[in-house]
Amino acid sequence: MPNNPMPPPPDPRLVQGIILRGYTHPCSCHMLFTLQAGPGAAGFIRALMPYVQSAQDWGDAKPDRMLNIGLT
């Protein structure tokens, strides 16, 4: 049997928080969009990226709001 070491854990700064940690905010809003491939869709996602909550530990300063994006 080959020795397959476990890969290192992902860098939490590069993973959305919803993947690695549960949130305990009292409410949420889910929005669905249909986007056509092109510069408009890419610009929309690019504009949201600075607001996406990473899985990085925020300590006692829990954010008031969090944004996560799922694409299919």
N, C-alpha and C positions, 0 to 999 in steps of 0.2 A: 504494500500500500504506500503510495507516494506521500511524502510529508508536505502538506499544503498549509503553510502558515496563514493565519488570518491577516487580511489587509489592515492597514492602520485605519482608525475611525476617520470619518470625513471632518474637514475643518468646519466648525460651526458657523464661521463667518460666510461660508459659501453654500449653506443649506438654509432653506426657508424654515423659520421657526416651527411652523405647523407640522413639519415632518418629524422633528426630534423632541418636541415638548408639547404638552397639553396647555391650552389656554383656559383661564378661568374668568374671562370677561362675561358680564351678565347678558350680553346680547351680541348678535352678529348680523351681518347683511351679506347676502350672496348675490352677485350680479353675473349674468351670462351675456356674453357678446358673441356675435358671429363676425369674424373679420376676414376680409379677402386678403390674400397674400399681396404684399406690395409695400411701398414706402409709408403709406398711411398707417398700416397695421404695425409695422416695425417702429415707427415713431411713437405710436400709442404705448406700446410695451416699454420702449426706451424711456419715455417720460415717467412711467410708473416705477421703474427699477430703483430709484433712490429711496422710495418709500416702503419697499418690501422688507418685512421684518426677518432678520436672520435668526438663526438658532443660538447666536452668541448670548452668553449669560448677561442679563441686565441687572443682576443684583437686586437691591431694594427699590430701584427706580423703574418699576414695571411701566411700560408704555401705556398711555391712555388709549391709543388706537394702534391697530396692526393691520398690515396689508399682506396678503399672500396671493399668489397667482397660480392657477392651474391651466395648462394648455393641453388640448387633445386634437 
